[in-house]
Amino acid sequence: MFGDSSALVKLYADERDADEVRRLAQVVAARVARVEVPAALWRKHRTGELSIEDTATLVRAFEVDWLGPAPGQGRFAVMTLTDQMLNDAAGLCATDELRGYDAIQLATAEAARVADPGCDSFACFDRDLRSAAARRGFALIPAG
């Protein structure tokens, strides 16, 4: 199962559908989530949704999960970003009208599915990215 940054944020912040995301087992993630998830959490602080203390705690929890106790032992299976993925993402910006990082997320999910055909579901909460993933045959989480 691939999780974009909007899904990963729900592992830490109490948002709608967070329980559904928290039930997921191993999650494949794009390397750009390393920046996008903390950015989303700090944005919650700037908008007054989270205190600075809560934000710092959630960001630390994400970083522990991202890094793990040793290299390669984190909560996420992180895909290395390749030139081919970037080329595919550039094309997705045109064909699917995606923003840059959303295109990288989908190109990464497609590369993960090639590497492991069982990685055929996509957890995402961005309307445009969900639509593009569905057009490419991913099962969407949440299903609705």
C-alpha positions in Angstrom: 0.0 0.0 0.0 1.3 3.4 -1.0 0.5 6.4 1.2 1.0 10.0 0.0 1.8 12.8 2.4 -1.8 13.7 3.1 -2.3 10.1 4.4 0.9 10.0 6.4 -0.1 13.2 8.2 -3.2 11.4 9.5 -0.9 8.9 11.3 0.1 11.8 13.6 -2.6 14.5 13.6 -6.1 13.8 14.6 -8.0 14.5 11.4 -11.0 13.0 9.6 -10.3 9.4 8.5 -7.2 9.2 10.7 -8.4 5.9 12.3 -8.7 4.3 8.9 -5.1 5.3 8.0 -3.8 4.2 11.4 -5.1 0.7 10.7 -2.9 0.3 7.7 0.1 -2.0 8.0 3.4 -1.4 6.1 3.2 1.8 4.1 5.3 2.6 1.1 6.2 6.3 0.9 7.8 8.7 -1.5 11.1 10.3 -0.3 9.5 13.8 -0.6 7.2 12.9 2.3 10.2 13.5 4.5 9.7 17.2 3.9 5.9 17.4 3.2 4.7 15.7 6.4 6.6 18.0 8.8 5.6 21.0 6.6 2.0 20.0 6.9 2.3 19.6 10.7 4.0 23.0 11.1 1.3 24.6 8.9 -1.2 23.3 11.5 0.7 25.1 14.1 0.8 28.4 12.1 -3.0 28.2 11.6 -3.6 27.6 15.3 -4.7 23.9 15.0 -1.8 22.7 17.1 0.3 24.2 19.9 4.0 24.5 19.3 4.6 21.7 21.8 2.2 19.3 20.2 3.6 20.1 16.8 7.2 19.5 17.9 6.0 16.2 19.5 4.3 15.0 16.3 7.2 16.0 14.1 9.6 14.1 16.4 7.3 11.0 16.3 7.2 11.2 12.4 11.0 11.5 12.3 11.4 8.5 14.6 9.1 6.5 12.4 10.8 7.7 9.2 14.4 7.0 10.4 13.7 3.9 12.6 16.2 2.6 15.1 18.7 1.9 12.2 18.8 2.6 8.5 16.1 0.8 6.6 14.2 -0.1 9.8 11.7 2.7 9.9 7.9 2.4 9.8 7.8 3.3 6.1 9.3 1.6 3.1 10.8 4.6 1.5 11.2 4.6 -2.3 14.4 6.2 -3.6 13.7 8.9 -6.1 15.2 8.2 -9.5 15.6 10.2 -12.7 13.0 8.0 -14.3 10.5 8.8 -11.6 11.1 12.5 -12.1 10.7 12.1 -15.8 7.4 10.2 -15.3 6.3 12.9 -12.8 7.0 15.6 -15.3 4.7 13.9 -17.8 2.0 13.4 -15.1 1.9 17.2 -14.7 0.7 17.5 -18.3 -1.4 14.4 -18.7 -3.1 14.5 -15.2 -2.8 18.2 -14.5 -1.0 17.4 -11.2 1.1 19.8 -9.0 4.8 18.9 -8.9 5.0 17.0 -5.6 1.7 15.3 -6.3 3.1 14.1 -9.6 6.2 12.8 -7.8 3.9 10.9 -5.3 2.0 9.2 -8.2 5.2 8.4 -10.1 6.7 6.9 -7.0 3.5 4.8 -6.4 3.7 3.5 -9.9 7.4 2.6 -9.5 6.5 0.8 -6.2 3.8 -1.2 -8.0 6.2 -2.2 -10.7 8.7 -3.4 -8.1 5.9 -5.1 -6.1 2.6 -5.8 -8.0 0.9 -6.2 -4.6 1.4 -2.5 -3.9 -1.8 -1.7 -5.8 -3.6 0.5 -3.3 -3.1 4.2 -2.7 -4.0 6.1 0.4 -4.6 9.8 -0.4 -6.9 12.6 0.5 -6.1 15.1 -2.3 -9.0 15.1 -4.8 -6.9 15.5 -8.0 -4.2 13.0 -6.9 -6.9 10.5 -6.0 -8.5 10.8 -9.4 -5.2 10.4 -11.2 -4.3 7.3 -9.1 -7.8 5.8 -9.8 -7.3 6.3 -13.5 -4.1 4.4 -13.2 -5.8 1.4 -11.6 -5.0 1.9 -8.0 -7.5 0.9 -5.4 -8.2 4.0 -3.3 -8.0 4.3 0.5 -10.4 5.4 1.8 -12.6 3.6 -0.7 -15.3 6.4 -0.6 
